[in-house]
Amino acid sequence: MDEIPEIEEIRTGSEKQVSRKLYVMKKVITLFPVVCERFLTNEKWIESLRAVNASLAVINAIFMTNCLTTIAYELSIPFVLTASELFPSLHRIPWNPSVFPSSFFSSSDKMTYSEKLISTLAAIVDYSIPPIGAPIHSVKTYAKDKPDISFIDLLHQAQFFLIEKDVLLDYPLPQLPNVRYVGGLATKRSLPLKGELVKFVNASKNGIVVVSFGSNINDFPAVQLKKLQSALKQIKYDVVWRQKKTSFSHKNIYISDWVPQNDLLGHPKTKLFVTHCGNSGQFEALFHGVPMLGIPICADQFYNSRRMTEKGYGLSLDIENFTPEELIEKMNELIENKTYSEKIKRASEIFHSRPEYPAKKSARHIDHIMKYGGEYLKSPCQESRLYEFLMIDVLVPIFAATIFLIYLIYRSVKKCLSFCCKKKTKID
């Protein structure tokens, strides 16, 4: 990814614009079609894929990479779509937007009326607009020897959907036979720490706080950075902080531009995870039973932070407005109040009690699709026209008939009243 200048532009810009929540989204929507076009027109790369003679393609369906389904279509390869979020307009699960929240918003499944209204309007827009991430040109432009097809119809040809959600971290969600929730794909057992880091952790007397904001936000604006530094050096716990090294240092803080996050979260001395609320990081914390302090920055992180607090696994802070005192108070609350650790440890126990981990479960489904195909699992609604799926062809005639019936009743009542009034006038 580092070799793609557009990706680096987004990463660098997001570091500088951390206070602008929509910055990354706007940049991605603008730049990724250009990146996509580069892949779709790379004949040498496509021929190398053709030479593999693959039986199935597994494609990340987020809007930055869903254009790669065009290559699967060109090569006549069935495909499975996977992502941390797949919108209902794609997998076509019957979805009530006033019950099941969207990751575009930070609402829970206990929505207020205004949140229900916004969620419903967003769902209408989602179903109405072309899919975000569509290639610059038509599918036929890239798959010249294949029948012409719209991009949305191509996406609906997916054999199976693997969605990285789990009821332990998310809200209860519906599903169809060819949709499975496999949240925590990257979770795994922790390995022993190595080098200077293991010495730092072993020397800790009060426990470790792991601080990591992912690979895309590795350099905070000066204001937020100073507040973080001020708070972290005041707590009695030792801190392992994934952060670009600067002149700042303190005896209780270990700073590195990369840390083995999963191994740290699995260490018995780890008390708390301060996170930007990325999906994978949250599942690692769930896997190891570590409470979280969420400081969301962009995209679905606000939604992820809300679901975590709703489950009682942690607390959240506003990246733009927090104070060092507030950060210290919430870290102490999360560590000293055992309610948070008890809830997430119980969820972790349930996670581990299952017969197979998400990665193995996903592999089993992919093997099944490769062997038997997925057509028998698909509902007709997943390839139906949008007006059919939304029952517009059924509801419009019913609505028209209802209006006509009301009109007939109105006319009949009006005639009866008119007749009665005339008859009464004659009698008088």
Backbone torsions as a table, in degrees:
resi	resn	phi	psi	omega
1	MET	NA	-31.0	-178.2
2	ASP	-65.1	-19.9	-178.9
3	GLU	-81.3	-7.9	179.6
4	ILE	-97.3	111.2	-174.2
5	PRO	-60.8	-32.3	-179.8
6	GLU	-64.0	-37.4	178.7
7	ILE	-64.9	-44.0	-179.8
8	GLU	-65.0	-33.8	178.0
9	GLU	-63.8	-41.7	178.7
10	ILE	-65.8	-44.6	-178.3
11	ARG	-62.5	-46.6	-179.1
12	THR	-65.6	-42.9	-179.6
13	GLY	-64.9	-37.3	-179.2
14	SER	-66.7	-30.6	176.9
15	GLU	-67.7	-37.9	-178.2
16	LYS	-80.2	-25.1	-173.8
17	GLN	-113.0	37.2	-173.5
18	VAL	-60.6	-24.1	-179.3
19	SER	-82.3	-6.7	179.9
20	ARG	-105.8	105.3	-170.5
21	LYS	-65.5	-29.9	-175.2
22	LEU	-94.6	1.6	-174.7
23	TYR	-59.1	-53.1	-176.7
24	VAL	-61.5	-43.3	-179.5
25	MET	-59.2	-46.2	-179.4
26	LYS	-62.4	-44.0	-179.4
27	LYS	-64.0	-42.2	-178.6
28	VAL	-63.0	-46.2	-178.7
29	ILE	-62.0	-33.9	-178.5
30	THR	-78.4	-43.0	-169.9
31	LEU	-91.6	-30.6	-173.0
32	PHE	-68.6	-31.4	173.4
33	PRO	-58.6	-32.1	177.4
34	VAL	-68.0	-43.9	177.4
35	VAL	-63.2	-43.0	179.6
36	CYS	-59.0	-45.7	-179.6
37	GLU	-59.2	-35.7	179.9
38	ARG	-63.3	-40.0	179.2
39	PHE	-72.4	-44.1	-174.7
40	LEU	-68.0	-22.0	-179.6
41	THR	-104.9	8.4	179.5
42	ASN	-87.0	88.9	-174.3
43	GLU	-60.9	-37.6	-179.0
44	LYS	-63.3	-44.1	179.6
45	TRP	-65.9	-42.6	-179.8
46	ILE	-64.0	-39.8	178.3
47	GLU	-65.8	-33.7	177.1
48	SER	-67.4	-34.7	175.5
49	LEU	-69.5	-38.7	178.3
50	ARG	-62.1	-36.7	-178.5
51	ALA	-67.3	-24.1	178.2
52	VAL	-66.6	-28.5	-178.7
53	ASN	56.5	50.6	-176.4
54	ALA	-69.4	150.7	178.2
55	SER	-93.5	-19.8	-176.5
56	LEU	-157.0	144.8	175.1
57	ALA	-114.1	134.7	173.9
58	VAL	-108.9	115.8	-170.5
59	ILE	-121.8	133.3	174.5
60	ASN	-70.7	122.8	-170.5
61	ALA	-93.0	6.3	174.5
62	ILE	-65.3	157.6	-167.8
63	PHE	-65.7	-10.8	177.7
64	MET	-77.5	-24.3	-173.1
65	THR	-129.6	0.0	-177.9
66	ASN	-66.7	-14.8	176.8
67	CYS	-63.2	-19.9	-178.5
68	LEU	-69.0	-11.9	173.1
69	THR	-61.3	-25.3	178.3
70	THR	-62.0	-37.2	178.9
71	ILE	-68.8	-41.8	176.8
72	ALA	-59.7	-39.9	178.5
73	TYR	-64.9	-43.8	179.7
74	GLU	-62.0	-37.1	-177.7
75	LEU	-90.9	3.4	-179.9
76	SER	58.7	42.7	179.4
77	ILE	-109.7	125.0	173.1
78	PRO	-63.4	154.3	-175.3
79	PHE	-138.7	153.1	174.8
80	VAL	-111.9	137.4	178.7
81	LEU	-104.7	137.1	178.5
82	THR	-139.1	149.6	177.9
83	ALA	-176.8	165.7	175.5
84	SER	-74.3	-18.7	177.7
85	GLU	-146.4	121.9	172.4
86	LEU	-122.6	119.0	-173.0
87	PHE	-74.1	150.0	-176.8
88	PRO	-55.3	-29.9	179.3
89	SER	-63.3	-19.4	-179.8
90	LEU	-92.3	-54.6	-177.4
91	HIS	-86.6	-11.0	172.7
92	ARG	62.5	26.7	171.1
93	ILE	-65.7	131.0	174.2
94	PRO	-54.2	116.9	-163.5
95	TRP	-130.7	120.7	176.6
96	ASN	-95.3	106.3	-174.5
97	PRO	-67.2	-12.9	176.8
98	SER	-88.2	-3.5	179.4
99	VAL	-116.3	-43.7	-176.4
100	PHE	-103.6	112.3	-173.7
101	PRO	-74.1	156.1	176.5
102	SER	-96.8	145.6	179.4
103	SER	-73.4	-5.8	173.6
104	PHE	-69.6	-21.2	-177.6
105	PHE	-123.6	158.0	-176.9
106	SER	-96.6	32.4	178.7
107	SER	-89.3	158.5	177.4
108	SER	-97.6	-171.1	177.1
109	ASP	-82.8	1.6	173.6
110	LYS	-108.7	69.9	-172.5
111	MET	-78.5	146.7	169.6
112	THR	-75.0	170.8	-179.6
113	TYR	-60.8	-43.3	-179.4
114	SER	-64.3	-37.4	177.6
115	GLU	-66.9	-38.7	176.3
116	LYS	-62.4	-42.0	-179.4
117	LEU	-64.2	-46.3	179.6
118	ILE	-63.8	-42.8	179.7
119	SER	-62.5	-40.3	179.5
120	THR	-67.2	-43.5	178.0
121	LEU	-62.9	-39.0	177.9
122	ALA	-64.0	-38.3	178.6
123	ALA	-65.5	-38.9	177.8
124	ILE	-62.4	-43.6	177.8
125	VAL	-62.9	-43.0	-179.2
126	ASP	-58.5	-42.0	179.4
127	TYR	-74.4	-23.5	-171.4
128	SER	-89.8	-35.0	-173.9
129	ILE	-88.5	157.0	174.5
130	PRO	-61.7	152.5	-178.4
131	PRO	-62.3	133.6	176.4
132	ILE	-68.4	136.6	-179.3
133	GLY	101.4	1.2	179.1
134	ALA	-60.3	146.4	177.8
135	PRO	-59.4	159.6	-179.4
136	ILE	-61.7	-39.6	-178.7
137	HIS	-108.7	176.9	179.6
138	SER	-68.8	159.9	179.1
139	VAL	-59.3	-36.9	-179.0
140	LYS	-61.1	-28.5	179.8
141	THR	-61.9	-36.0	-176.5
142	TYR	-95.3	-32.8	179.4
143	ALA	-109.9	73.3	-170.8
144	LYS	-64.3	-28.7	-176.5
145	ASP	-93.3	5.6	-177.7
146	LYS	-108.6	156.5	176.4
147	PRO	-59.4	145.6	179.7
148	ASP	-67.0	142.4	-177.5
149	ILE	-154.6	146.0	176.8
150	SER	-75.1	157.8	-177.9
151	PHE	-64.4	-39.2	-179.7
152	ILE	-66.9	-37.3	176.7
153	ASP	-67.1	-33.4	176.1
154	LEU	-64.1	-45.9	179.4
155	LEU	-60.4	-35.6	-179.2
156	HIS	-72.2	-7.3	176.9
157	GLN	-83.1	1.0	179.5
158	ALA	-54.5	137.3	179.9
159	GLN	-78.1	-29.1	-173.7
160	PHE	-159.0	154.1	179.0
161	PHE	-126.3	125.8	176.1
162	LEU	-114.0	111.3	-174.4
163	ILE	-108.6	126.7	-175.5
164	GLU	-81.7	67.6	174.6
165	LYS	-132.1	161.0	179.3
166	ASP	-153.1	139.0	-177.6
167	VAL	-62.0	-20.9	178.1
168	LEU	-70.1	-27.3	-179.5
169	LEU	-114.0	-29.1	-179.3
170	ASP	-104.6	-162.5	179.5
171	TYR	-101.3	157.8	176.5
172	PRO	-58.4	127.9	-175.1
173	LEU	-129.8	149.8	178.2
174	PRO	-79.2	166.5	176.9
175	GLN	-156.3	158.0	173.5
176	LEU	-102.8	170.3	-177.0
177	PRO	-58.1	-28.8	-178.6
178	ASN	-101.3	22.8	175.9
179	VAL	-125.8	127.6	178.2
180	ARG	-133.2	140.7	177.6
181	TYR	-93.4	121.9	-174.3
182	VAL	-131.5	47.8	-179.6
183	GLY	-60.9	134.8	179.8
184	GLY	97.2	31.2	-178.3
185	LEU	-58.5	-34.2	-175.5
186	ALA	-91.5	0.5	-177.4
187	THR	-68.6	145.4	179.7
188	LYS	-162.2	165.2	177.9
189	ARG	-64.5	147.8	179.8
190	SER	-78.4	152.9	176.8
191	LEU	-108.1	159.1	178.1
192	PRO	-60.7	143.1	177.4
193	LEU	-71.7	158.7	-177.0
194	LYS	-132.5	164.5	171.3
195	GLY	64.4	-147.2	-177.7
196	GLU	-63.2	-29.9	-177.6
197	LEU	-63.2	-41.2	-178.3
198	VAL	-65.8	-33.6	177.0
199	LYS	-66.8	-42.0	-179.8
200	PHE	-63.4	-46.0	-177.9
201	VAL	-67.5	-44.2	-178.7
202	ASN	-63.7	-28.7	-178.8
203	ALA	-80.1	-11.0	-177.6
204	SER	-69.0	132.8	-179.4
205	LYS	-97.6	-31.5	-175.6
206	ASN	-103.6	-9.4	179.9
207	GLY	115.0	169.7	-172.9
208	ILE	-113.3	139.3	168.8
209	VAL	-111.2	122.1	178.7
210	VAL	-93.9	126.0	-179.7
211	VAL	-120.0	118.3	179.7
212	SER	-151.4	132.1	178.8
213	PHE	-114.6	27.5	174.6
214	GLY	79.5	-178.0	-175.5
215	SER	-86.2	-21.3	-176.9
216	ASN	-84.2	-28.9	177.3
217	ILE	-115.4	88.9	-176.8
218	ASN	-114.9	5.9	-177.1
219	ASP	-150.0	106.2	-174.9
220	PHE	-84.2	151.8	168.4
221	PRO	-57.2	154.7	-170.6
222	ALA	-56.4	-39.4	-175.7
223	VAL	-63.5	-52.2	-179.8
224	GLN	-65.1	-37.9	-178.1
225	LEU	-62.8	-43.5	-179.9
226	LYS	-64.7	-37.9	179.0
227	LYS	-67.4	-39.4	176.6
228	LEU	-63.6	-46.4	179.4
229	GLN	-60.4	-43.9	-179.3
230	SER	-60.3	-42.7	-177.5
231	ALA	-72.8	-46.0	-173.0
232	LEU	-66.5	-31.4	-179.3
233	LYS	-79.5	-9.7	-178.9
234	GLN	-93.6	-19.6	-175.7
235	ILE	-77.1	158.2	-177.9
236	LYS	-81.4	-7.4	-178.4
237	TYR	-91.2	157.5	174.3
238	ASP	-86.6	149.4	-171.9
239	VAL	-123.8	130.5	168.5
240	VAL	-108.2	114.8	-169.8
241	TRP	-119.3	118.6	173.0
242	ARG	-80.0	108.7	-174.1
243	GLN	-162.9	144.8	175.4
244	LYS	-59.4	133.8	-176.9
245	LYS	-66.2	134.2	176.8
246	THR	-128.7	-170.8	178.3
247	SER	-73.1	-13.6	-179.9
248	PHE	-69.9	137.3	174.7
249	SER	-156.4	155.4	176.7
250	HIS	-156.1	151.0	-172.4
251	LYS	-61.9	-27.1	-177.9
252	ASN	-97.6	9.2	-175.3
253	ILE	-124.9	127.0	174.9
254	TYR	-107.2	117.8	-176.6
255	ILE	-112.0	132.8	177.2
256	SER	-151.3	148.0	179.3
257	ASP	-76.9	-4.5	171.6
258	TRP	-150.6	137.7	175.5
259	VAL	-136.0	150.8	176.3
260	PRO	-76.8	81.2	-171.1
261	GLN	-55.4	-47.5	-178.3
262	ASN	-62.2	-41.4	-179.4
263	ASP	-67.7	-34.8	177.0
264	LEU	-68.8	-42.7	-179.8
265	LEU	-65.4	-27.5	179.1
266	GLY	-86.9	-2.2	-179.0
267	HIS	-78.1	137.2	-177.1
268	PRO	-62.5	-19.1	-179.8
269	LYS	-85.9	-8.8	-178.6
270	THR	-74.8	125.6	-176.5
271	LYS	-105.0	-27.2	-170.9
272	LEU	-157.2	148.4	177.0
273	PHE	-120.6	114.5	174.9
274	VAL	-94.5	116.3	-166.6
275	THR	-138.2	156.2	174.0
276	HIS	-81.5	-0.3	176.8
277	CYS	73.3	40.1	168.2
278	GLY	-68.5	151.4	-174.6
279	ASN	-60.6	-46.9	-177.8
280	SER	-65.5	-42.2	179.6
281	GLY	-62.7	-39.5	178.7
282	GLN	-64.8	-38.7	178.6
283	PHE	-69.6	-32.0	175.2
284	GLU	-64.6	-41.3	177.7
285	ALA	-64.6	-40.3	177.0
286	LEU	-63.3	-44.8	-178.9
287	PHE	-56.8	-42.3	-176.7
288	HIS	-96.3	-3.1	176.4
289	GLY	70.8	43.3	-178.8
290	VAL	-110.6	124.0	177.5
291	PRO	-63.6	156.6	-172.9
292	MET	-125.5	146.6	166.0
293	LEU	-111.6	111.1	-175.7
294	GLY	-90.6	129.7	173.1
295	ILE	-126.8	78.2	-175.6
296	PRO	-66.2	150.3	-174.9
297	ILE	-120.9	-43.2	-176.7
298	CYS	-158.5	173.4	172.6
299	ALA	53.4	-132.1	-174.6
300	ASP	-80.4	2.4	-176.4
301	GLN	-65.8	-29.7	178.1
302	PHE	-68.7	-41.7	175.4
303	TYR	-63.0	-45.0	-179.6
304	ASN	-62.7	-39.0	178.6
305	SER	-64.2	-40.8	-179.7
306	ARG	-65.3	-44.2	-177.8
307	ARG	-64.6	-34.7	179.7
308	MET	-66.3	-42.3	179.1
309	THR	-70.6	-35.4	177.8
310	GLU	-62.4	-35.7	179.4
311	LYS	-77.7	-12.3	-179.5
312	GLY	82.6	21.5	-179.1
313	TYR	-91.0	-4.5	-177.4
314	GLY	175.4	-167.0	179.3
315	LEU	-130.5	169.5	-179.5
316	SER	-131.6	160.6	178.3
317	LEU	-133.5	151.1	175.3
318	ASP	-85.9	117.6	-176.1
319	ILE	-59.0	-29.4	-175.1
320	GLU	-85.7	-26.5	-168.8
321	ASN	-122.8	3.0	-175.9
322	PHE	-72.2	157.2	174.8
323	THR	-113.1	157.9	176.9
324	PRO	-57.0	-37.7	-179.6
325	GLU	-64.5	-40.1	179.0
326	GLU	-66.0	-40.6	178.8
327	LEU	-63.0	-45.0	178.8
328	ILE	-62.3	-43.9	-178.7
329	GLU	-60.9	-43.6	-177.5
330	LYS	-72.9	-34.9	176.4
331	MET	-64.1	-44.7	178.5
332	ASN	-63.8	-40.6	179.1
333	GLU	-61.0	-44.5	-177.0
334	LEU	-68.2	-32.1	-179.1
335	ILE	-83.9	-41.4	-173.5
336	GLU	-84.4	-30.7	176.8
337	ASN	-85.6	107.0	-172.6
338	LYS	-69.9	-8.6	-179.6
339	THR	-57.5	-42.2	-177.2
340	TYR	-67.2	-47.4	-178.7
341	SER	-66.8	-35.4	179.1
342	GLU	-65.0	-41.4	-179.1
343	LYS	-66.6	-44.8	-177.4
344	ILE	-75.8	-28.7	175.7
345	LYS	-68.8	-36.2	176.6
346	ARG	-65.8	-42.7	177.2
347	ALA	-62.9	-39.0	177.9
348	SER	-62.7	-40.2	178.6
349	GLU	-62.8	-41.3	176.9
350	ILE	-63.6	-42.9	179.4
351	PHE	-56.8	-44.9	-178.0
352	HIS	-77.0	-16.6	-178.4
353	SER	-77.5	-12.2	-176.7
354	ARG	-72.3	153.8	-175.4
355	PRO	-65.8	-23.7	179.2
356	GLU	-149.9	148.9	178.3
357	TYR	-77.5	161.4	-175.8
358	PRO	-55.3	-40.0	-178.9
359	ALA	-62.4	-42.6	179.4
360	LYS	-69.2	-39.2	177.8
361	LYS	-61.8	-43.8	179.0
362	SER	-63.8	-43.5	179.7
363	ALA	-61.6	-38.5	179.0
364	ARG	-63.6	-42.1	179.2
365	HIS	-66.9	-39.4	179.1
366	ILE	-65.8	-42.6	176.6
367	ASP	-59.5	-40.9	-179.6
368	HIS	-63.5	-43.9	-179.5
369	ILE	-65.5	-38.4	178.7
370	MET	-64.6	-34.7	-176.4
371	LYS	-84.1	-42.9	-172.8
372	TYR	-114.7	-8.8	-174.8
373	GLY	78.1	169.4	-177.1
374	GLY	-120.0	6.8	-177.3
375	GLU	-61.9	-36.2	-176.9
376	TYR	-70.2	-15.9	179.8
377	LEU	-90.0	-14.4	-173.1
378	LYS	-79.7	140.2	173.3
379	SER	-87.1	143.8	177.1
380	PRO	-55.9	-26.0	-178.7
381	CYS	-65.3	-21.7	-175.2
382	GLN	-76.6	-14.4	176.1
383	GLU	-124.3	9.3	179.4
384	SER	-76.7	162.6	174.6
385	ARG	-63.9	152.0	-177.3
386	LEU	-59.6	-40.6	-179.3
387	TYR	-66.1	-27.7	176.6
388	GLU	-75.6	-43.6	-179.6
389	PHE	-62.2	-40.7	179.9
390	LEU	-84.2	5.0	176.3
391	MET	60.9	26.8	179.3
392	ILE	-64.8	-37.5	179.4
393	ASP	-66.3	-22.3	178.2
394	VAL	-93.5	-43.2	-174.3
395	LEU	-72.6	-35.5	-178.8
396	VAL	-62.3	-49.3	176.4
397	PRO	-61.2	-39.3	178.1
398	ILE	-62.3	-43.5	179.6
399	PHE	-64.2	-44.0	179.8
400	ALA	-64.0	-42.3	179.0
401	ALA	-64.7	-38.7	178.4
402	THR	-63.8	-44.8	178.2
403	ILE	-61.7	-42.8	179.9
404	PHE	-64.6	-39.5	179.3
405	LEU	-65.3	-43.2	177.4
406	ILE	-60.9	-40.4	178.4
407	TYR	-63.4	-43.7	179.1
408	LEU	-62.0	-42.6	178.7
409	ILE	-62.8	-43.2	179.5
410	TYR	-60.2	-47.2	-180.0
411	ARG	-63.0	-39.7	-179.2
412	SER	-66.1	-45.6	179.0
413	VAL	-63.1	-41.5	179.9
414	LYS	-62.3	-41.3	179.2
415	LYS	-66.3	-40.9	179.7
416	CYS	-63.2	-44.3	179.4
417	LEU	-64.5	-40.4	178.6
418	SER	-63.0	-42.9	179.6
419	PHE	-63.9	-43.6	-179.2
420	CYS	-64.7	-40.5	-179.8
421	CYS	-65.2	-40.4	178.8
422	LYS	-65.4	-41.4	-179.0
423	LYS	-65.3	-39.1	179.4
424	LYS	-67.2	-36.5	-179.7
425	THR	-65.9	-40.0	179.7
426	LYS	-66.1	-40.1	179.8
427	ILE	-63.1	-41.9	179.0
428	ASP	-64.3	NA	NA
